[in-house]
Amino acid sequence: MTDKHFFGFFSNMSESALFPFIDVDADQDFKSSHDIYEVYLNGHHVGNKMLLTQNEDVSVIDDFLHERGYHDYDSRVEGDQYIITTDHTDKLHEMHENLRVYLHMR
């Protein structure tokens, strides 16, 4: 282990010893309290969904769509994008408008 310069002091301790409550070696997959997802419906950007708390996740969009009677669609997370696809083009415009209003109100 090499000496590390930390706030003006030399230390032989690792980062995990300096910050025992933080796993500095873990992947950076943890969610911040203000994650933002770009929401797409059949390839068209509808808006952005900001998650306001640590307990909230992007599945709240599915909850909203189910409450509005939309069940026949697929959704997935790809990075910071939430992608929704449906083959039901007869309800596509209505679904898009409901999502747009939901995302702009939240």
Biopython code that builds the backbone (N, CA, C, O; Angstrom):
import numpy as np
from Bio.PDB.StructureBuilder import StructureBuilder

atoms = [
    (1, "MET", "N", (0.851, -1.175, 0.000)),
    (1, "MET", "CA", (0.000, 0.000, 0.000)),
    (1, "MET", "C", (0.899, 1.241, 0.000)),
    (1, "MET", "O", (1.872, 1.305, 0.751)),
    (2, "THR", "N", (0.583, 2.186, -0.810)),
    (2, "THR", "CA", (1.389, 3.404, -0.921)),
    (2, "THR", "C", (0.801, 4.495, -0.057)),
    (2, "THR", "O", (-0.380, 4.474, 0.289)),
    (3, "ASP", "N", (1.664, 5.464, 0.290)),
    (3, "ASP", "CA", (1.169, 6.605, 1.057)),
    (3, "ASP", "C", (0.231, 7.428, 0.198)),
    (3, "ASP", "O", (0.468, 7.611, -0.996)),
    (4, "LYS", "N", (-0.816, 7.913, 0.796)),
    (4, "LYS", "CA", (-1.774, 8.757, 0.094)),
    (4, "LYS", "C", (-1.856, 10.088, 0.804)),
    (4, "LYS", "O", (-1.832, 10.146, 2.034)),
    (5, "HIS", "N", (-1.953, 11.150, 0.040)),
    (5, "HIS", "CA", (-2.064, 12.489, 0.601)),
    (5, "HIS", "C", (-3.550, 12.794, 0.769)),
    (5, "HIS", "O", (-4.305, 12.785, -0.202)),
    (6, "PHE", "N", (-3.959, 13.061, 1.990)),
    (6, "PHE", "CA", (-5.383, 13.263, 2.261)),
    (6, "PHE", "C", (-5.549, 14.495, 3.138)),
    (6, "PHE", "O", (-5.176, 14.475, 4.311)),
    (7, "PHE", "N", (-6.093, 15.543, 2.593)),
    (7, "PHE", "CA", (-6.343, 16.799, 3.303)),
    (7, "PHE", "C", (-5.101, 17.281, 4.060)),
    (7, "PHE", "O", (-5.193, 17.686, 5.219)),
    (8, "GLY", "N", (-3.942, 17.235, 3.399)),
    (8, "GLY", "CA", (-2.724, 17.744, 3.997)),
    (8, "GLY", "C", (-2.000, 16.754, 4.887)),
    (8, "GLY", "O", (-0.956, 17.089, 5.446)),
    (9, "PHE", "N", (-2.522, 15.548, 5.036)),
    (9, "PHE", "CA", (-1.886, 14.538, 5.874)),
    (9, "PHE", "C", (-1.528, 13.331, 5.015)),
    (9, "PHE", "O", (-2.212, 13.021, 4.040)),
    (10, "PHE", "N", (-0.454, 12.662, 5.390)),
    (10, "PHE", "CA", (-0.114, 11.407, 4.732)),
    (10, "PHE", "C", (-0.744, 10.275, 5.521)),
    (10, "PHE", "O", (-0.769, 10.292, 6.751)),
    (11, "SER", "N", (-1.240, 9.315, 4.810)),
    (11, "SER", "CA", (-1.894, 8.206, 5.483)),
    (11, "SER", "C", (-1.620, 6.921, 4.735)),
    (11, "SER", "O", (-1.544, 6.916, 3.506)),
    (12, "ASN", "N", (-1.471, 5.839, 5.461)),
    (12, "ASN", "CA", (-1.334, 4.523, 4.861)),
    (12, "ASN", "C", (-2.684, 3.807, 4.813)),
    (12, "ASN", "O", (-2.760, 2.640, 4.429)),
    (13, "MET", "N", (-3.728, 4.499, 5.197)),
    (13, "MET", "CA", (-5.050, 3.877, 5.217)),
    (13, "MET", "C", (-5.670, 3.907, 3.836)),
    (13, "MET", "O", (-5.424, 4.821, 3.050)),
    (14, "SER", "N", (-6.475, 2.904, 3.551)),
    (14, "SER", "CA", (-7.220, 2.890, 2.294)),
    (14, "SER", "C", (-8.416, 3.816, 2.424)),
    (14, "SER", "O", (-8.752, 4.260, 3.522)),
    (15, "GLU", "N", (-9.067, 4.108, 1.281)),
    (15, "GLU", "CA", (-10.252, 4.962, 1.325)),
    (15, "GLU", "C", (-11.351, 4.334, 2.177)),
    (15, "GLU", "O", (-12.087, 5.043, 2.864)),
    (16, "SER", "N", (-11.467, 2.994, 2.134)),
    (16, "SER", "CA", (-12.527, 2.360, 2.919)),
    (16, "SER", "C", (-12.258, 2.469, 4.405)),
    (16, "SER", "O", (-13.199, 2.447, 5.199)),
    (17, "ALA", "N", (-10.990, 2.587, 4.809)),
    (17, "ALA", "CA", (-10.684, 2.798, 6.220)),
    (17, "ALA", "C", (-10.977, 4.243, 6.614)),
    (17, "ALA", "O", (-11.401, 4.510, 7.738)),
    (18, "LEU", "N", (-10.751, 5.176, 5.685)),
    (18, "LEU", "CA", (-11.026, 6.576, 5.965)),
    (18, "LEU", "C", (-12.517, 6.859, 6.037)),
    (18, "LEU", "O", (-12.967, 7.686, 6.830)),
    (19, "PHE", "N", (-13.279, 6.164, 5.199)),
    (19, "PHE", "CA", (-14.720, 6.350, 5.119)),
    (19, "PHE", "C", (-15.394, 4.991, 5.288)),
    (19, "PHE", "O", (-15.871, 4.427, 4.304)),
    (20, "PRO", "N", (-15.446, 4.456, 6.486)),
    (20, "PRO", "CA", (-15.949, 3.095, 6.676)),
    (20, "PRO", "C", (-17.426, 2.928, 6.341)),
    (20, "PRO", "O", (-17.877, 1.806, 6.105)),
    (21, "PHE", "N", (-18.179, 4.003, 6.314)),
    (21, "PHE", "CA", (-19.607, 3.923, 6.028)),
    (21, "PHE", "C", (-19.909, 3.985, 4.542)),
    (21, "PHE", "O", (-21.065, 3.840, 4.146)),
    (22, "ILE", "N", (-18.896, 4.196, 3.710)),
    (22, "ILE", "CA", (-19.070, 4.266, 2.263)),
    (22, "ILE", "C", (-18.224, 3.184, 1.624)),
    (22, "ILE", "O", (-17.025, 3.093, 1.889)),
    (23, "ASP", "N", (-18.833, 2.368, 0.788)),
    (23, "ASP", "CA", (-18.099, 1.334, 0.075)),
    (23, "ASP", "C", (-17.535, 1.959, -1.192)),
    (23, "ASP", "O", (-18.197, 1.983, -2.230)),
    (24, "VAL", "N", (-16.300, 2.467, -1.103)),
    (24, "VAL", "CA", (-15.713, 3.181, -2.230)),
    (24, "VAL", "C", (-15.306, 2.242, -3.348)),
    (24, "VAL", "O", (-15.025, 2.685, -4.462)),
    (25, "ASP", "N", (-15.271, 0.945, -3.062)),
    (25, "ASP", "CA", (-14.889, -0.019, -4.079)),
    (25, "ASP", "C", (-16.099, -0.556, -4.833)),
    (25, "ASP", "O", (-15.930, -1.256, -5.831)),
    (26, "ALA", "N", (-17.302, -0.251, -4.389)),
    (26, "ALA", "CA", (-18.511, -0.767, -5.028)),
    (26, "ALA", "C", (-18.731, -0.067, -6.360)),
    (26, "ALA", "O", (-18.261, 1.050, -6.579)),
    (27, "ASP", "N", (-19.449, -0.740, -7.237)),
    (27, "ASP", "CA", (-19.847, -0.107, -8.496)),
    (27, "ASP", "C", (-20.707, 1.097, -8.180)),
    (27, "ASP", "O", (-21.382, 1.123, -7.151)),
    (28, "GLN", "N", (-20.694, 2.070, -9.025)),
    (28, "GLN", "CA", (-21.446, 3.296, -8.787)),
    (28, "GLN", "C", (-22.873, 3.162, -9.305)),
    (28, "GLN", "O", (-23.350, 4.024, -10.043)),
    (29, "ASP", "N", (-23.563, 2.074, -8.918)),
    (29, "ASP", "CA", (-24.922, 1.819, -9.374)),
    (29, "ASP", "C", (-25.980, 2.423, -8.475)),
    (29, "ASP", "O", (-27.164, 2.402, -8.808)),
    (30, "PHE", "N", (-25.559, 2.970, -7.317)),
    (30, "PHE", "CA", (-26.558, 3.455, -6.386)),
    (30, "PHE", "C", (-27.321, 4.636, -6.975)),
    (30, "PHE", "O", (-26.801, 5.387, -7.801)),
    (31, "LYS", "N", (-28.561, 4.780, -6.531)),
    (31, "LYS", "CA", (-29.455, 5.800, -7.059)),
    (31, "LYS", "C", (-29.364, 7.045, -6.204)),
    (31, "LYS", "O", (-29.466, 6.977, -4.979)),
    (32, "SER", "N", (-29.174, 8.167, -6.842)),
    (32, "SER", "CA", (-29.251, 9.412, -6.092)),
    (32, "SER", "C", (-30.723, 9.746, -5.909)),
    (32, "SER", "O", (-31.588, 9.184, -6.579)),
    (33, "SER", "N", (-30.990, 10.652, -5.010)),
    (33, "SER", "CA", (-32.396, 10.979, -4.743)),
    (33, "SER", "C", (-33.021, 11.795, -5.857)),
    (33, "SER", "O", (-34.226, 12.046, -5.830)),
    (34, "HIS", "N", (-32.237, 12.214, -6.831)),
    (34, "HIS", "CA", (-32.778, 13.023, -7.914)),
    (34, "HIS", "C", (-32.408, 12.454, -9.274)),
    (34, "HIS", "O", (-32.010, 13.193, -10.174)),
    (35, "ASP", "N", (-32.538, 11.140, -9.424)),
    (35, "ASP", "CA", (-32.312, 10.544, -10.725)),
    (35, "ASP", "C", (-33.347, 11.070, -11.700)),
    (35, "ASP", "O", (-34.505, 11.283, -11.340)),
    (36, "ILE", "N", (-32.927, 11.274, -12.925)),
    (36, "ILE", "CA", (-33.832, 11.752, -13.975)),
    (36, "ILE", "C", (-33.790, 10.761, -15.124)),
    (36, "ILE", "O", (-32.717, 10.391, -15.602)),
    (37, "TYR", "N", (-34.960, 10.338, -15.561)),
    (37, "TYR", "CA", (-35.081, 9.427, -16.695)),
    (37, "TYR", "C", (-35.760, 10.151, -17.846)),
    (37, "TYR", "O", (-36.749, 10.858, -17.654)),
    (38, "GLU", "N", (-35.225, 9.969, -19.029)),
    (38, "GLU", "CA", (-35.877, 10.444, -20.242)),
    (38, "GLU", "C", (-36.894, 9.369, -20.638)),
    (38, "GLU", "O", (-36.538, 8.199, -20.774)),
    (39, "VAL", "N", (-38.134, 9.756, -20.820)),
    (39, "VAL", "CA", (-39.200, 8.805, -21.108)),
    (39, "VAL", "C", (-39.538, 8.849, -22.596)),
    (39, "VAL", "O", (-39.791, 9.912, -23.163)),
    (40, "TYR", "N", (-39.535, 7.670, -23.212)),
    (40, "TYR", "CA", (-39.839, 7.531, -24.634)),
    (40, "TYR", "C", (-41.022, 6.607, -24.815)),
    (40, "TYR", "O", (-41.141, 5.592, -24.128)),
    (41, "LEU", "N", (-41.898, 6.960, -25.739)),
    (41, "LEU", "CA", (-43.023, 6.119, -26.129)),
    (41, "LEU", "C", (-42.888, 5.828, -27.615)),
    (41, "LEU", "O", (-42.969, 6.735, -28.444)),
    (42, "ASN", "N", (-42.685, 4.580, -27.941)),
    (42, "ASN", "CA", (-42.474, 4.151, -29.334)),
    (42, "ASN", "C", (-41.431, 5.021, -30.044)),
    (42, "ASN", "O", (-41.619, 5.421, -31.193)),
    (43, "GLY", "N", (-40.352, 5.300, -29.356)),
    (43, "GLY", "CA", (-39.233, 6.029, -29.950)),
    (43, "GLY", "C", (-39.336, 7.537, -29.895)),
    (43, "GLY", "O", (-38.400, 8.226, -30.302)),
    (44, "HIS", "N", (-40.438, 8.072, -29.407)),
    (44, "HIS", "CA", (-40.620, 9.524, -29.329)),
    (44, "HIS", "C", (-40.450, 9.995, -27.892)),
    (44, "HIS", "O", (-41.058, 9.443, -26.974)),
    (45, "HIS", "N", (-39.626, 11.012, -27.702)),
    (45, "HIS", "CA", (-39.403, 11.557, -26.366)),
    (45, "HIS", "C", (-40.672, 12.247, -25.882)),
    (45, "HIS", "O", (-41.220, 13.124, -26.551)),
    (46, "VAL", "N", (-41.128, 11.824, -24.691)),
    (46, "VAL", "CA", (-42.356, 12.389, -24.128)),
    (46, "VAL", "C", (-42.027, 13.434, -23.078)),
    (46, "VAL", "O", (-42.707, 14.456, -22.983)),
    (47, "GLY", "N", (-40.998, 13.190, -22.296)),
    (47, "GLY", "CA", (-40.618, 14.104, -21.228)),
    (47, "GLY", "C", (-39.619, 13.435, -20.310)),
    (47, "GLY", "O", (-39.099, 12.361, -20.613)),
    (48, "ASN", "N", (-39.355, 14.079, -19.186)),
    (48, "ASN", "CA", (-38.408, 13.551, -18.208)),
    (48, "ASN", "C", (-39.120, 13.273, -16.903)),
    (48, "ASN", "O", (-40.024, 14.005, -16.501)),
    (49, "LYS", "N", (-38.702, 12.207, -16.250)),
    (49, "LYS", "CA", (-39.249, 11.857, -14.935)),
    (49, "LYS", "C", (-38.136, 11.972, -13.906)),
    (49, "LYS", "O", (-37.154, 11.231, -13.953)),
    (50, "MET", "N", (-38.299, 12.916, -12.968)),
    (50, "MET", "CA", (-37.340, 13.055, -11.884)),
    (50, "MET", "C", (-37.862, 12.282, -10.687)),
    (50, "MET", "O", (-39.000, 12.474, -10.259)),
    (51, "LEU", "N", (-37.023, 11.406, -10.150)),
    (51, "LEU", "CA", (-37.374, 10.664, -8.946)),
    (51, "LEU", "C", (-36.994, 11.521, -7.755)),
    (51, "LEU", "O", (-35.839, 11.924, -7.617)),
    (52, "LEU", "N", (-37.954, 11.797, -6.903)),
    (52, "LEU", "CA", (-37.762, 12.782, -5.843)),
    (52, "LEU", "C", (-37.263, 12.209, -4.526)),
    (52, "LEU", "O", (-36.725, 12.947, -3.701)),
    (53, "THR", "N", (-37.429, 10.914, -4.315)),
    (53, "THR", "CA", (-36.981, 10.311, -3.060)),
    (53, "THR", "C", (-36.189, 9.049, -3.344)),
    (53, "THR", "O", (-36.247, 8.516, -4.452)),
    (54, "GLN", "N", (-35.452, 8.568, -2.359)),
    (54, "GLN", "CA", (-34.684, 7.333, -2.497)),
    (54, "GLN", "C", (-35.603, 6.141, -2.714)),
    (54, "GLN", "O", (-35.210, 5.175, -3.369)),
    (55, "ASN", "N", (-36.813, 6.188, -2.180)),
    (55, "ASN", "CA", (-37.735, 5.057, -2.273)),
    (55, "ASN", "C", (-38.499, 5.009, -3.593)),
    (55, "ASN", "O", (-39.035, 3.962, -3.954)),
    (56, "GLU", "N", (-38.556, 6.109, -4.305)),
    (56, "GLU", "CA", (-39.296, 6.157, -5.559)),
    (56, "GLU", "C", (-38.448, 5.559, -6.669)),
    (56, "GLU", "O", (-37.237, 5.776, -6.724)),
    (57, "ASP", "N", (-39.082, 4.816, -7.543)),
    (57, "ASP", "CA", (-38.370, 4.343, -8.733)),
    (57, "ASP", "C", (-39.234, 4.586, -9.961)),
    (57, "ASP", "O", (-40.392, 4.993, -9.865)),
    (58, "VAL", "N", (-38.645, 4.327, -11.098)),
    (58, "VAL", "CA", (-39.283, 4.698, -12.360)),
    (58, "VAL", "C", (-40.556, 3.885, -12.637)),
    (58, "VAL", "O", (-41.316, 4.226, -13.544)),
    (59, "SER", "N", (-40.792, 2.832, -11.877)),
    (59, "SER", "CA", (-42.007, 2.042, -12.067)),
    (59, "SER", "C", (-43.276, 2.814, -11.707)),
    (59, "SER", "O", (-44.381, 2.347, -11.985)),
    (60, "VAL", "N", (-43.132, 3.987, -11.093)),
    (60, "VAL", "CA", (-44.312, 4.814, -10.817)),
    (60, "VAL", "C", (-44.998, 5.225, -12.122)),
    (60, "VAL", "O", (-46.196, 5.508, -12.138)),
    (61, "ILE", "N", (-44.238, 5.255, -13.200)),
    (61, "ILE", "CA", (-44.837, 5.560, -14.514)),
    (61, "ILE", "C", (-45.785, 4.434, -14.910)),
    (61, "ILE", "O", (-46.878, 4.691, -15.413)),
    (62, "ASP", "N", (-45.370, 3.188, -14.685)),
    (62, "ASP", "CA", (-46.255, 2.052, -14.971)),
    (62, "ASP", "C", (-47.498, 2.100, -14.093)),
    (62, "ASP", "O", (-48.603, 1.815, -14.554)),
    (63, "ASP", "N", (-47.312, 2.463, -12.825)),
    (63, "ASP", "CA", (-48.465, 2.591, -11.929)),
    (63, "ASP", "C", (-49.461, 3.603, -12.481)),
    (63, "ASP", "O", (-50.669, 3.366, -12.480)),
    (64, "PHE", "N", (-48.940, 4.737, -12.954)),
    (64, "PHE", "CA", (-49.797, 5.771, -13.526)),
    (64, "PHE", "C", (-50.538, 5.244, -14.761)),
    (64, "PHE", "O", (-51.745, 5.443, -14.899)),
    (65, "LEU", "N", (-49.804, 4.572, -15.654)),
    (65, "LEU", "CA", (-50.432, 4.058, -16.873)),
    (65, "LEU", "C", (-51.494, 3.007, -16.555)),
    (65, "LEU", "O", (-52.546, 2.981, -17.193)),
    (66, "HIS", "N", (-51.229, 2.146, -15.580)),
    (66, "HIS", "CA", (-52.224, 1.140, -15.206)),
    (66, "HIS", "C", (-53.472, 1.793, -14.629)),
    (66, "HIS", "O", (-54.589, 1.348, -14.894)),
    (67, "GLU", "N", (-53.284, 2.849, -13.840)),
    (67, "GLU", "CA", (-54.438, 3.576, -13.288)),
    (67, "GLU", "C", (-55.295, 4.186, -14.391)),
    (67, "GLU", "O", (-56.503, 4.355, -14.224)),
    (68, "ARG", "N", (-54.671, 4.513, -15.511)),
    (68, "ARG", "CA", (-55.381, 5.109, -16.641)),
    (68, "ARG", "C", (-55.928, 4.058, -17.612)),
    (68, "ARG", "O", (-56.516, 4.400, -18.638)),
    (69, "GLY", "N", (-55.732, 2.782, -17.282)),
    (69, "GLY", "CA", (-56.301, 1.705, -18.099)),
    (69, "GLY", "C", (-55.385, 1.167, -19.181)),
    (69, "GLY", "O", (-55.825, 0.376, -20.015)),
    (70, "TYR", "N", (-54.141, 1.569, -19.193)),
    (70, "TYR", "CA", (-53.186, 1.063, -20.184)),
    (70, "TYR", "C", (-52.439, -0.126, -19.589)),
    (70, "TYR", "O", (-51.757, -0.006, -18.571)),
    (71, "HIS", "N", (-52.582, -1.273, -20.243)),
    (71, "HIS", "CA", (-51.928, -2.476, -19.746)),
    (71, "HIS", "C", (-51.151, -3.201, -20.834)),
    (71, "HIS", "O", (-50.281, -4.019, -20.535)),
    (72, "ASP", "N", (-51.450, -2.914, -22.064)),
    (72, "ASP", "CA", (-50.873, -3.672, -23.174)),
    (72, "ASP", "C", (-49.682, -2.922, -23.768)),
    (72, "ASP", "O", (-49.762, -2.383, -24.872)),
    (73, "TYR", "N", (-48.592, -2.897, -23.030)),
    (73, "TYR", "CA", (-47.367, -2.243, -23.471)),
    (73, "TYR", "C", (-46.188, -2.898, -22.771)),
    (73, "TYR", "O", (-46.367, -3.628, -21.796)),
    (74, "ASP", "N", (-45.005, -2.643, -23.255)),
    (74, "ASP", "CA", (-43.773, -3.108, -22.615)),
    (74, "ASP", "C", (-42.982, -1.890, -22.174)),
    (74, "ASP", "O", (-43.030, -0.841, -22.815)),
    (75, "SER", "N", (-42.254, -2.038, -21.076)),
    (75, "SER", "CA", (-41.408, -0.941, -20.620)),
    (75, "SER", "C", (-40.107, -1.521, -20.089)),
    (75, "SER", "O", (-40.060, -2.634, -19.565)),
    (76, "ARG", "N", (-39.051, -0.724, -20.242)),
    (76, "ARG", "CA", (-37.739, -1.158, -19.759)),
    (76, "ARG", "C", (-36.865, 0.062, -19.514)),
    (76, "ARG", "O", (-37.089, 1.133, -20.077)),
    (77, "VAL", "N", (-35.874, -0.121, -18.670)),
    (77, "VAL", "CA", (-34.885, 0.917, -18.388)),
    (77, "VAL", "C", (-33.631, 0.588, -19.170)),
    (77, "VAL", "O", (-33.136, -0.538, -19.129)),
    (78, "GLU", "N", (-33.123, 1.579, -19.881)),
    (78, "GLU", "CA", (-31.838, 1.470, -20.568)),
    (78, "GLU", "C", (-31.028, 2.702, -20.188)),
    (78, "GLU", "O", (-31.212, 3.782, -20.749)),
    (79, "GLY", "N", (-30.126, 2.521, -19.223)),
    (79, "GLY", "CA", (-29.345, 3.660, -18.741)),
    (79, "GLY", "C", (-30.243, 4.662, -18.056)),
    (79, "GLY", "O", (-30.904, 4.343, -17.068)),
    (80, "ASP", "N", (-30.268, 5.885, -18.586)),
    (80, "ASP", "CA", (-31.123, 6.923, -18.006)),
    (80, "ASP", "C", (-32.384, 7.136, -18.849)),
    (80, "ASP", "O", (-33.017, 8.189, -18.777)),
    (81, "GLN", "N", (-32.736, 6.134, -19.640)),
    (81, "GLN", "CA", (-33.939, 6.214, -20.466)),
    (81, "GLN", "C", (-34.946, 5.169, -20.023)),
    (81, "GLN", "O", (-34.589, 4.031, -19.717)),
    (82, "TYR", "N", (-36.211, 5.572, -19.993)),
    (82, "TYR", "CA", (-37.305, 4.655, -19.724)),
    (82, "TYR", "C", (-38.078, 4.528, -21.026)),
    (82, "TYR", "O", (-38.692, 5.484, -21.498)),
    (83, "ILE", "N", (-38.037, 3.346, -21.589)),
    (83, "ILE", "CA", (-38.572, 3.120, -22.934)),
    (83, "ILE", "C", (-39.860, 2.320, -22.845)),
    (83, "ILE", "O", (-39.893, 1.218, -22.297)),
    (84, "ILE", "N", (-40.911, 2.894, -23.390)),
    (84, "ILE", "CA", (-42.227, 2.257, -23.413)),
    (84, "ILE", "C", (-42.580, 1.986, -24.869)),
    (84, "ILE", "O", (-42.475, 2.870, -25.719)),
    (85, "THR", "N", (-42.995, 0.766, -25.144)),
    (85, "THR", "CA", (-43.410, 0.420, -26.509)),
    (85, "THR", "C", (-44.773, -0.255, -26.470)),
    (85, "THR", "O", (-45.095, -1.008, -25.551)),
    (86, "THR", "N", (-45.557, 0.038, -27.490)),
    (86, "THR", "CA", (-46.870, -0.587, -27.627)),
    (86, "THR", "C", (-47.164, -0.790, -29.111)),
    (86, "THR", "O", (-46.722, -0.016, -29.961)),
    (87, "ASP", "N", (-47.912, -1.837, -29.396)),
    (87, "ASP", "CA", (-48.348, -2.106, -30.766)),
    (87, "ASP", "C", (-49.732, -1.536, -31.035)),
    (87, "ASP", "O", (-50.210, -1.580, -32.169)),
    (88, "HIS", "N", (-50.373, -1.007, -30.016)),
    (88, "HIS", "CA", (-51.738, -0.491, -30.142)),
    (88, "HIS", "C", (-51.712, 0.973, -30.558)),
    (88, "HIS", "O", (-51.756, 1.878, -29.725)),
    (89, "THR", "N", (-51.638, 1.180, -31.863)),
    (89, "THR", "CA", (-51.536, 2.541, -32.387)),
    (89, "THR", "C", (-52.838, 3.327, -32.227)),
    (89, "THR", "O", (-52.825, 4.557, -32.285)),
    (90, "ASP", "N", (-53.959, 2.633, -32.025)),
    (90, "ASP", "CA", (-55.230, 3.343, -31.859)),
    (90, "ASP", "C", (-55.264, 4.156, -30.564)),
    (90, "ASP", "O", (-55.991, 5.146, -30.487)),
    (91, "LYS", "N", (-54.507, 3.766, -29.560)),
    (91, "LYS", "CA", (-54.473, 4.492, -28.282)),
    (91, "LYS", "C", (-53.150, 5.233, -28.087)),
    (91, "LYS", "O", (-52.921, 5.808, -27.022)),
    (92, "LEU", "N", (-52.295, 5.230, -29.076)),
    (92, "LEU", "CA", (-50.958, 5.791, -28.947)),
    (92, "LEU", "C", (-50.994, 7.294, -28.642)),
    (92, "LEU", "O", (-50.309, 7.749, -27.726)),
    (93, "HIS", "N", (-51.768, 8.054, -29.383)),
    (93, "HIS", "CA", (-51.838, 9.501, -29.172)),
    (93, "HIS", "C", (-52.372, 9.812, -27.766)),
    (93, "HIS", "O", (-51.830, 10.664, -27.063)),
    (94, "GLU", "N", (-53.427, 9.119, -27.374)),
    (94, "GLU", "CA", (-54.021, 9.322, -26.052)),
    (94, "GLU", "C", (-53.017, 8.971, -24.944)),
    (94, "GLU", "O", (-52.900, 9.694, -23.955)),
    (95, "MET", "N", (-52.304, 7.869, -25.118)),
    (95, "MET", "CA", (-51.302, 7.444, -24.139)),
    (95, "MET", "C", (-50.164, 8.464, -24.050)),
    (95, "MET", "O", (-49.687, 8.786, -22.962)),
    (96, "HIS", "N", (-49.743, 8.961, -25.203)),
    (96, "HIS", "CA", (-48.685, 9.969, -25.262)),
    (96, "HIS", "C", (-49.108, 11.230, -24.502)),
    (96, "HIS", "O", (-48.330, 11.776, -23.721)),
    (97, "GLU", "N", (-50.325, 11.684, -24.730)),
    (97, "GLU", "CA", (-50.814, 12.896, -24.066)),
    (97, "GLU", "C", (-50.934, 12.705, -22.558)),
    (97, "GLU", "O", (-50.588, 13.602, -21.790)),
    (98, "ASN", "N", (-51.421, 11.545, -22.132)),
    (98, "ASN", "CA", (-51.507, 11.268, -20.700)),
    (98, "ASN", "C", (-50.121, 11.259, -20.061)),
    (98, "ASN", "O", (-49.929, 11.823, -18.985)),
    (99, "LEU", "N", (-49.173, 10.630, -20.711)),
    (99, "LEU", "CA", (-47.797, 10.615, -20.201)),
    (99, "LEU", "C", (-47.202, 12.018, -20.168)),
    (99, "LEU", "O", (-46.552, 12.400, -19.195)),
    (100, "ARG", "N", (-47.424, 12.778, -21.226)),
    (100, "ARG", "CA", (-46.878, 14.134, -21.304)),
    (100, "ARG", "C", (-47.374, 14.995, -20.151)),
    (100, "ARG", "O", (-46.595, 15.687, -19.495)),
    (101, "VAL", "N", (-48.677, 14.943, -19.914)),
    (101, "VAL", "CA", (-49.260, 15.724, -18.820)),
    (101, "VAL", "C", (-48.720, 15.237, -17.484)),
    (101, "VAL", "O", (-48.358, 16.055, -16.639)),
    (102, "TYR", "N", (-48.657, 13.932, -17.273)),
    (102, "TYR", "CA", (-48.138, 13.367, -16.026)),
    (102, "TYR", "C", (-46.700, 13.802, -15.771)),
    (102, "TYR", "O", (-46.363, 14.202, -14.656)),
    (103, "LEU", "N", (-45.855, 13.730, -16.784)),
    (103, "LEU", "CA", (-44.448, 14.058, -16.617)),
    (103, "LEU", "C", (-44.223, 15.548, -16.392)),
    (103, "LEU", "O", (-43.275, 15.935, -15.711)),
    (104, "HIS", "N", (-45.082, 16.380, -16.955)),
    (104, "HIS", "CA", (-44.919, 17.826, -16.767)),
    (104, "HIS", "C", (-45.511, 18.317, -15.454)),
    (104, "HIS", "O", (-45.142, 19.386, -14.969)),
    (105, "MET", "N", (-46.417, 17.553, -14.883)),
    (105, "MET", "CA", (-47.029, 17.950, -13.609)),
    (105, "MET", "C", (-46.186, 17.494, -12.423)),
    (105, "MET", "O", (-46.302, 18.067, -11.339)),
    (106, "ARG", "N", (-45.358, 16.500, -12.594)),
    (106, "ARG", "CA", (-44.598, 15.929, -11.472)),
    (106, "ARG", "C", (-43.234, 16.518, -11.384)),
    (106, "ARG", "O", (-42.461, 16.152, -10.499)),
]
sb = StructureBuilder()
sb.init_structure("model")
sb.init_model(0)
sb.init_chain("A")
sb.init_seg("    ")
for serial, (resi, resn, name, xyz) in enumerate(atoms, 1):
    if name == "N":
        sb.init_residue(resn, " ", resi, " ")
    sb.init_atom(name, np.array(xyz, "f"), 0.0, 1.0, " ", f" {name:<3s}", serial, name[0])
structure = sb.get_structure()
